[in-house]
Amino acid sequence: MGLSEYFKKMKGSTKGSPPRVSNEEIFWSWIGAFLGISAVAGLNRLYFDGTDLSLMIGSLGASSVLIYGAIRSPLAQPRNLLGGHFLSAIIGVTCWKLFHAYPWLAEAMAVATSIAVMHATKTLHPPAAATALIAVAGSPAIHHAGYMYVVVPATISPLVLLLVALVVNNIPASRRYPEIWF
């Protein structure tokens, strides 16, 4: 079967694209993400400018998708957001300390172990696996921070995002967050 035949077959077997969310949902997702990331960036500038520590890490963007754009998802709930980042940061730093001589091994161990631990603790939050990976594949400043990385940024930053989510996601009557706490 050629590529064009494959795509024709796949096109016929799908049920269409996912439904589009309402304009209101888009608006509140945008407001939440904007305010959440702005709050983290502002606190970072106020308290950590000129230091080796930073509140901003890439995995926060993906966390924002969940806690502002998919607020009913089990993966977006506070236990998952906070627990996932916290545990994954500990795992990432530990993997770097144990396996830094073999970066490929440290990276693989950090991501795989964080997924397993999040499953076992009911804190699965996909962006948190990136937090573990950042602890290993990040800059020398991140490596130098050691377990302080668990606090700054991996605990404080998701906590800031959560505080914004608690306000923004509960303003419109059509949204309620969280669905469950712990």
Helices and strands as residue ranges (DSSP letters): H 3-13, H 23-48, H 59-64, I 65-69, G 74-76, H 78-99, H 103-121, H 126-137, H 140-145, H 148-151, H 156-168
